[in-house]
Amino acid sequence: MNFLHYPVMNKEVVAAFRGTGKLLFIDCTVGEGGHSHHILSQIPGSRVIALDIDPESIEHARINLSEFASRISFHQGDFIRFAEEIPVPSGEVGGVLVDPGISMAQLKDPERGFSHQGEGRLDMRKDKRTPLTAEEIVNTFPQERLAEIFRQYGDIRNAQAVAKRIIERRLFQPIRTTGDLRVLIETVCRWRARKGELHPAARVFQALRIFINREIEDLDSWLRAIPRWLEAGARVVFLTYHSLEDRLVKQAFRFLKQNGEIRFLAPYPAFPAADEVRLNPPSRSAKMRAVEVA
């Protein structure tokens, strides 16, 4: 077993799922299989339904979790719709995990186009069956639409300036690669590397990835529907990595708590321990919100 993706806050996730009295868990975004491995190896008798929209991630997870083959089933699809598409015995579910972060394998593969740090085609699709790519967006979308995507999904203050420069560039030469887009953004932002400062392309790439993969679409309604498809005592753990996503989760859980449909599990939210951040610096932005259906 060799996980390229470090399962963020794995100890806290397992702790939240222990003691529910039920042994079926749903890993909504299995990735490389790190969290599922910890659940299956540390909770005796546990079973996992593993989902992911990315077929390559599912194949990696199958290999990494082969020792648990009799206790895990895999399904490709969007977790937002899985309750409608996959028969789930709700009375048996002890916990549901959503960790929507990008895996290290996805980031390190230049052909996927997720990272501004490499050089590859502008793709960014988790599910390659979908037709829309980042390359098509930056080369065909109008300026106002680009600026809207950058503001809404990347919280980019100079979104209009970035969009304008993209339009100017593509009039003469298409933007084909991650490097093309990164250099363009560095020029707009007059970027000079400084220790501890986030590269300006990171938010632009985040915005395009969220838009292409519809990561936020219907999330609020899915969260608010949790008490309707899970029975009392089942737990939901949601890991977030950026403010837009975290705001949606926080607001939806607050609504459910006010209606008496869930209770928060302390600490709420939870953050990675200092030791984990030292071992896995990208985890520093993570927040974990765990709730139990009332």
Rosetta blueprint (number, residue, H / E / L):
1 M L
2 N L
3 F L
4 L L
5 H L
6 Y L
7 P L
8 V L
9 M L
10 N H
11 K H
12 E H
13 V H
14 V H
15 A H
16 A H
17 F H
18 R L
19 G L
20 T L
21 G L
22 K L
23 L L
24 L E
25 F E
26 I E
27 D E
28 C L
29 T L
30 V L
31 G L
32 E L
33 G L
34 G H
35 H H
36 S H
37 H H
38 H H
39 I H
40 L H
41 S H
42 Q H
43 I L
44 P L
45 G L
46 S L
47 R E
48 V E
49 I E
50 A E
51 L E
52 D E
53 I L
54 D L
55 P H
56 E H
57 S H
58 I H
59 E H
60 H H
61 A H
62 R H
63 I H
64 N H
65 L L
66 S H
67 E H
68 F H
69 A H
70 S H
71 R H
72 I E
73 S E
74 F E
75 H E
76 Q E
77 G L
78 D L
79 F H
80 I H
81 R H
82 F H
83 A H
84 E H
85 E H
86 I L
87 P L
88 V L
89 P L
90 S H
91 G H
92 E H
93 V E
94 G E
95 G E
96 V E
97 L E
98 V E
99 D L
100 P L
101 G L
102 I L
103 S L
104 M H
105 A H
106 Q H
107 L H
108 K H
109 D L
110 P L
111 E L
112 R L
113 G L
114 F L
115 S L
116 H L
117 Q L
118 G L
119 E L
120 G L
121 R E
122 L L
123 D L
124 M L
125 R L
126 K L
127 D L
128 K L
129 R L
130 T L
131 P L
132 L L
133 T L
134 A H
135 E H
136 E H
137 I H
138 V H
139 N H
140 T H
141 F L
142 P L
143 Q H
144 E H
145 R H
146 L H
147 A H
148 E H
149 I H
150 F H
151 R H
152 Q H
153 Y H
154 G H
155 D L
156 I L
157 R L
158 N L
159 A H
160 Q H
161 A H
162 V H
163 A H
164 K H
165 R H
166 I H
167 I H
168 E H
169 R H
170 R H
171 L L
172 F L
173 Q L
174 P L
175 I L
176 R L
177 T E
178 T H
179 G H
180 D H
181 L H
182 R H
183 V H
184 L H
185 I H
186 E H
187 T H
188 V H
189 C H
190 R L
191 W L
192 R L
193 A L
194 R L
195 K L
196 G L
197 E L
198 L L
199 H L
200 P H
201 A H
202 A H
203 R H
204 V H
205 F H
206 Q H
207 A H
208 L H
209 R H
210 I H
211 F H
212 I H
213 N H
214 R L
215 E L
216 I L
217 E L
218 D L
219 L H
220 D H
221 S H
222 W H
223 L H
224 R H
225 A L
226 I H
227 P H
228 R H
229 W H
230 L L
231 E L
232 A L
233 G L
234 A L
235 R E
236 V E
237 V E
238 F E
239 L E
240 T E
241 Y L
242 H L
243 S H
244 L H
245 E H
246 D H
247 R H
248 L H
249 V H
250 K H
251 Q H
252 A H
253 F H
254 R H
255 F H
256 L H
257 K H
258 Q H
259 N L
260 G L
261 E L
262 I E
263 R E
264 F E
265 L L
266 A L
267 P L
268 Y L
269 P L
270 A E
271 F L
272 P L
273 A L
274 A H
275 D H
276 E H
277 V H
278 R H
279 L H
280 N L
281 P H
282 P H
283 S H
284 R H
285 S H
286 A L
287 K E
288 M E
289 R E
290 A E
291 V E
292 E E
293 V E
294 A L
